[in-house]
Amino acid sequence: MRLRRRTPRPRPAPTLPELKASRNNPWVRDLEAASLWVVATRLPAMVALALGWAWRASRIDTFATVGLNLGAGVAGAAGLLAVSGVLEELFAAGPTPDRVRAALPALILVGGAALARGALTAGAGWAQARLEPQVERAAELELFELTSHMRLEAFDDSDLADAMYRARGRGVAEVARTVTFSIDVLTGLIGLVAVAGVLTVLHPLLLGLLVLTVVPDGWAAARAARLRYSRTREITTTRRRQWMLSDLLAERDSAAELRAYNMRAFLLAEYTVIADHVRAVMLGVAWRQTQVRAAGDAVGGAATVLTYIVLGVLLQVGSVPLAVAGTAVLAIRQGQTSLNQLLYSLNYCYESALFFNDFLEFCHQARTRLPAPPTGVDPGELRELTARGVVFAYPGDQERPALRGVDIDIRHGEIVALVGENGSGKSTLARLLAGLYTPHEGTISWNGADTATLDPEKLRDRIGLISQDYTQWPLSARRNITMSDETDEQRLRRAMDLSGADEVVDDLDKGLDTLLDKRFVGGADLSGGQKQRIAAARGLYRRADLVIADEPTAALDAKAEKRLFDTLHAAAQDTTVLLITHRLASVRMADRIYVLDRGRVVEQGTHEELMALPDGRYRYLFTLQADAYTGQGLAGETASPGAARPGTAASASSDAR
Ligand SMILES: Nc1ncnc2c1ncn2[C@@H]1O[C@H](COP(=O)(O)OP(=O)(O)OP(=O)(O)O)[C@@H](O)[C@H]1O
């Protein structure tokens, strides 16, 4: 049976063009066009996958659930056949006490079968209830093992973000539900097969009629499930936006700016438009589902009436005796109960399985974004880190690479600085050097070996990254500094002392054991600069060969800033420092300064060499800053940013590109 094409529904336009429903997704189109046959053939594979997850989560409970349900089905069939024996004796000729006595053994069998069925069903229910949390745990762990292991650039891919949203939102919860409904489907099927067996024994024609009552309801259930799913999937991006807006409206991080900039009405207005759109889509789904279910019920009801008419005719023409007809009525009623249960579970199972498929789809996509397996090759103590012809573009930005052929050299014990205007590519380059991104072209070499051939974890262990976008982890102050490393009290004190985090920790109620999250009882909140000191201590705590400090002082007061820069300069005696900063006074002492502009190195050299370039960009930027402090300087000489050209004497090798 082919499904009818949908009638077009009115859809309010979402606020942003990118929130429009994706009607071009081939998977959704395929889903909408799927016939009942396709659905029926897909479902067993999904049920098998779900049972595979159940098996992985707990073999005993899966085995018990399926086995006990099977036993309950067999007991049900035996009970029905025993009923036929009871009726046969009761409808026989002779005095009533004799007929009752004759029916007694079959009656005991009916009672025994009912008892056994009840006990087995209860046992199966218990095993099934135990399965759900175990499957949920297994699915969540799988999801987060993948999300935390994917390559960093995967997070910049909007398609993957949609897939992750679906998997995290409903997908992961539906894994356990798919297992539950799959088992319900199996249970319903077992019950139905038992009844079908009994009906076949009583009269084969009755079996055909029972099947006739199944098809319309089955079609309606599958169609209704598909409708909901395809509409829900279409509005994934809209829902993701709604989720983000709900965070902005309810989260602590945005609470202050929301008020300061009177964003409430604006955000609520956008939220309302999106919520209206979602509501309209879901109301449309509810109406279509009701139509489909009503059609299925009507045809199914007619088939039931037909079944009873045929039974009456068979009785009339003497094709079945009265006792068999009585049992057949019971069997048909029990069959329909099983059928209802089966259809109910089928409906939910199919719907759940579609969302479960989202989870599987994301897991599949995430697995293609995992880093190469660890090579185990230790990079060794840093002597030299070089980048040659490095090109890198963020996903979706292939036309505008963030780095366009960068060459740089960092040698042991040096302080190397990256400077340049906003968006020139400094942080991107730092992340590549830290092994967080892989170049699309060119190579990054550690002691001459391409970092792609080195063990990424061992490489990252040798690098302390003081990130520009640092995270304040909802963990103790101690963990915020040591992170995954063991606590070494001496090293910890030193890192705190060098970064100024000691003053922050001294002010906390429980010192290093204070939880840095105000959302929990006893948690503390830090100022922007205090958070940055903790982040700096984190980078310095590492036993690192290379410290990469990306704008480490943006939020620090003048005293703390000087202290940290002094620390970084001192640290360069036994380690190597890559410093990214807009405070150009702090890079004067650097061994080499690279000036980036739109993804290229446009100048390189020492402070003196760069200042000697008459039209140099560094000279222009440095002078501009110096001028802001002194009110003098060379600002008058350098006309404008547009006038700043790559220098000649010490201009970068990449200039030529
Ligand atoms: N996660 C990302 N996804 C897509 N594009 C990005 C991402 N991060 C940065 N970019 C883009 O890459 C370019 C370089 O950004 P990058 O952060 O490296 O610059 P930067 O020199 O560190 O800037 P700033 O001085 O403002 O920190 C910019 O055009 C930016 O828009």
The ligand as a Gaussian input file, in Angstrom:
#p B3LYP/6-31G(d) Opt

LIG

0 1
 N       35.315000      28.501000      15.317000
 C       35.345000      29.210000      14.190000
 N       34.563000      28.902000      13.149000
 C       34.594000      29.594000      12.020000
 N       35.414000      30.666000      11.834000
 C       36.209000      31.017000      12.837000
 C       36.217000      30.318000      14.071000
 N       37.123000      30.899000      14.885000
 C       37.638000      31.912000      14.174000
 N       37.098000      31.997000      12.957000
 C       37.437000      32.942000      11.887000
 O       38.805000      32.750000      11.563000
 C       39.449000      33.993000      11.389000
 C       40.645000      34.068000      12.340000
 O       40.145000      34.068000      13.665000
 P       41.121000      34.024000      14.919000
 O       40.303000      33.816000      16.122000
 O       42.227000      33.084000      14.650000
 O       41.689000      35.510000      14.886000
 P       42.593000      36.268000      15.969000
 O       43.708000      36.884000      15.210000
 O       42.958000      35.386000      17.096000
 O       41.578000      37.388000      16.442000
 P       41.482000      38.165000      17.856000
 O       42.605000      39.127000      17.915000
 O       40.185000      38.878000      17.728000
 O       41.500000      37.155000      18.931000
 C       38.407000      35.058000      11.602000
 O       37.933000      35.467000      10.343000
 C       37.305000      34.365000      12.354000
 O       36.064000      34.889000      11.983000

